[in-house]
Amino acid sequence: MKAFKACVAVVAVGTLVVACGSSEWSGDVRFKVTDIKPDETLVSGATWPGRVSLDLDQEQPDGASPISAAWTRLDKVPDGTAVGDVLVCTVNQRDDSKLDDAEAVQDIGPCRKA
């Protein structure tokens, strides 16, 4: 009987997790370029991809999780991008877990000049 109750509890929790589901948001967002770090070759010979740091250049988009600590890979911005440029980037956010306080996973790019 204990095993049956344990199975029922596991199924109930699993159903709750599935019912919470995941939420997604996607849209174009304006950013200002604050820093550019080029590709870097590590001691091991591997290459650490370059990245572009971004600050939100508009109000927080409706329906999106707060966008902070924004960055994208260097290969997702137009050639010739410089600090101070304003870019419009596609932002995709995914929140797979509604049961914890984890932030939504966000992917920024591709970007184009505004």
N, C-alpha and C positions, 0 to 999 in steps of 0.2 A: 504494500500500500504506500509506503514511503517513497518507493521508486516512482510510482504513478504520480504522486503529488509533485515530486521533483520535476518530472517530465512536463506536467501541466504548467508549472511555474516557468520553466525554460521556454515553452511555447508562448506563454503569455508575454514574457519579456521580449521575445523575438518579434511577436506581433506588434508590440508597442514601438520597437525600433523601426520596423518597416513602416508603420503608420506615420511616424514622424517624417520619414522620407528625407529627401534632400531638396534644397531650394537652389535655384540658379538665377543669376542676373547677368545681362550682357548689354553693353551700350558704348557709345562714343563719349569720351571724356577729354577735356582740355587740361593739359599739363604744361608747366614751364620747366625746362631743363636746368638743373642746378649743379650737376657734376657729370663728367664723362670719364670713365676709367677704361683704358684700352685693354685688349687681350694681354694676358700676362703668362709668360712661360715659367713654369715652376721648376724647382731643382730636379724633380723626377723626369722632366722633359714633357710632361703633360701641359696642356694649355688651359688656363682659367679664362673663360669667355669674358669679354668686355661687357660693361654694363653702364646704363644711363640712369642717374638718379632724377626723380621727377617730383615736383610739388604741384598739388592740385591748383588749377588756375580758373576755378569756377566753384559754385556752390556744390555741396555733396549731392550726387544724383539721387533722385527719388527712387526708392525701392532697392537701392544698393546698400550693402554693408559699408560702414565708414572706410574711406580710402585713405590710408596713411602709410608711411614708409614705402612709397611707390617707387618702383624701378622696373626696367626692362632690359633685355639683352641688347647689346650694341647692334646686332644684325637685324633688329626689328625697327630701327629708326632710319630715316633717309640719310644717304651719304651727305656729308657736309654739315650735319647737325652740330650746333655749338651751344655752349652754356648761354642761357638767356632766351633761346628759341622757344616758341610756343608750338606744341604738337597736339594733334588730336589723335588719341589712341583708342583702340578697341579694348575694352576691359571685360573680362569674363570672370565672374565670381561663382564659386560653388561651395555650399555649406552642406556637407554630408551628415553632420551630426548635430542634432538639435538638443542633445542631452547634456552637452558640456559647454564650457565657456570658450571653446576654441574659435578663433577668428575664421572667417571664410577664406578659402584658398582662392587667390586671385592671380590671373595671368593677364599681363598688359602687353599689347602689341598685336598686330602691326600698328605702326604710327605713321602719320603724315604731317607735313608742316601745315599750320593753321593759316 
